Amino acid sequence: MRAIRVNETGGPEVMQYETIDDPVPAAGEALVQMEFIGVNFIDMYHRKGLYKSALPFTPGTEGAGTVVAVGSGVTAVKVGDRVASTNFVGAYAQLALAKSDRLVRLPESVGTREGAAAMLQGMTAQYLTTSVYPLKAGDRCLVHAAAGGVGLLLCQLGRRIGAHVIGTVSTEEKAALAHQAGAEATILYTKQDFVAEVLRLTGGAKVHVVYDSVGATTFLKSLDCLVVRGMMALFGQSSGPVAPFDPNILNPKGSLFLTRPTLGHYVHTPEELAWRAGEVLTWVRDGSLVLNIDREVPLVHAAEAHRALEGRRTTGKVLLTP
């Protein structure tokens, strides 16, 4: 099969399109013919070596396709099932393996394109708004990168719940997208101080939760946007990791809560995975959650997809097509 291989860590150029052996499912595994592959920032962290992987490796964990073979003991899925997952091993390929209990069978009315686009970002938005900070009607929240993949979904879920959503964006075009998705107000962080704008927009009342996927450039200032006992949910680091800091600063700023969650810990069991994925796919199916797919890039040009995402030239989901 054809796959992207990383033989040394570095920039997008280290990803090579190569021919490798087809994987064979072991006990409890399923082999999936990939139809759409999700591109995520974690793929870049692995490519750069920020997250360690044994070399050489095929990047990618998210995608959707059709089961073509199963290992012994597999009962959760069968050959011919259309499935999606965030737990593939080497998703940037024509074929990829996953533990069968980490696969989600797609409803007939949801295609593999939508399944691949919904899994990681959709379940991230779901767990952030239902479990990390259970957002409720009337709450005020700040969403950084509001026109990004997760950001647009958070705006939609915030509006659906009845919360007041403020989003930070880099351009007027992205501001329009965030407004359309459900943000009541947007802040152009390239021209405006977002702390001052949050204070102005809330009449000094601040927000109950900050959903931050940006990290280094937003973290400390975001703490100044929170109400007493507010929640700082740092779920990404697109601008780089947050520098070490003294946790005592959370006290004078209002006895704040801070969490650094990751999706894997919120779909820890098959039952929790089924619940979160089921909710997201139901919303997609009934139209209450609209997926914004920014672009589809042929697998051979995966480096272009990474450059676009790292350069903040995308709004919504980026998919690869094998």
Secondary structure, DSSP 8 states (H G I E B T S, - for coil): -EEEEESS-SSGGGEEEEE-------TTEEEEEEEEEE--HHHHHHHHTSS---SSB-----EEEEEEEE-TT--S--TT-EEEES--BS-SBSEEEEEGGG-EE--TTS-HHHHHHHHHHHHHHHHIIIIIS---TT-EEEETTTTBHHHHHHHHHHHHHT-EEEEEESSHHHHHHHHHHT-SEEEETTTS-HHHHHHHHTTT--EEEEEES--TTTHHHHHTTEEEEEEEEE---TT-------GGGGTTTTS-EEE---GGGGS-SHHHHHHHHHHHHHHHHHTSS---EEEEEEGGGHHHHHHHHHTT---BEEEEE-
